[in-house]
């Protein structure tokens, strides 16, 4: 790949996740402290990404793959999304906020797959070339968090405005990206194609069915972290919470680099189990940690993000790629994304908001010990069931460099 093309992909991926990281991490704090939204309302707001993730396959399958060059479609989505996100930052009532934010996520979520697709199109060997591009996304997320923390903007609407500006800038930059024509000619679109329903035949394999159900169930308690961790850390008095949460993305980079070593020694099933265990442990650490003598528990919970994300999500993507026949791999990945990032996260957003609101006290404080024990027990329960019913032999050998191309979303 030419160095100029690589540099453009670096900038694209950096800004793609800078935009998301700028508003997503601290939105719960802003909604609670500044707008006075209740827990269930905050959960529903975070659930807009789940709704959008469920709809995105239709959009990509019916439009992006057939009618428009990827770089131009990205430009339209990001520029339009920037203006919509700017509007989100001015809304103060829940109903209006939810509707406008949903409009934004419907524009943003398809770009996650589109940026990956554009990158792959420019690469001769995605397995070797994509990781160095994708890691810029994680760095972009980290930089966004550090900026928001340094400027002490967590309880304001400014992070959304920063993200809006970044989105418009990214959209304009997309016009300079390499030309990436549609993959298919315009043709009749089947719902089963865009939803990946052809992959349902894989459910004949009990282990694959257990994997899908387990992935769906564990995605529900996961949303407690994404929606409420920053709000929790600020409420209990952690200084520079947003900046310290970027330690999680730093650990993600580190564990991504050593994943092949763990694959050789642990295999798929143990990797997935370790990932589930890490989620349960993270919530337990949050439940009993504090900003005093037990502050190490909070830091440990944050640093576990690398294991939580890499060992479960990335390992799961690799498992699906190995398990599915070549002609079903894309459909299988789409189905897993729909089940986890869509349905699972949507239910998790609603449930986490319900739990947080149920254990709120006068003055806007919360019983965080009890709140965090709910997802801890939930993740532990899924872990036990998964360990008992999931069967997999690593007969296809350890992970290879090509597996790295499957890291499609940020944690």
Secondary structure, 3 states (H helix, E strand, C coil): CCHHHHHHHHHHHHHHHHHHHHHHCCHHHHHHHCCCCCHHHHHHHHCHHHHHHHHHHHHHHHHHCCCCCHHHHHHHHHHHHHHHHHHHCCCCCHHHHHHHHHHHHHHHHHHHHHHHHHHHHCCCCHHHHHHHHHHHHHHHHHHHHHHHHHCCCCCCCHHHHHHHHHHHHHHHHHCCCCCCCCCCCCCCCCHHHHHCHHHHHHHHCHHHHHHHHHHHHHHHHHHHHHHHHHHHHHHCCCCCHHHHHHHHHHHHHHHHHHHHHHHHHHHHHHHHHHHHHHHHHHHHHHHHCCCCCCHHHHHHHHHCHHHHHHHHHHHHHHHHHHHCCHHHHHHHHHHHHHHHHHHHHHHHHHHHHHHHHHCECHHHCECHHHHHHHHHHHHHHHHHHHHHHCCCCCCCCCCCHHHHHHCCCCC
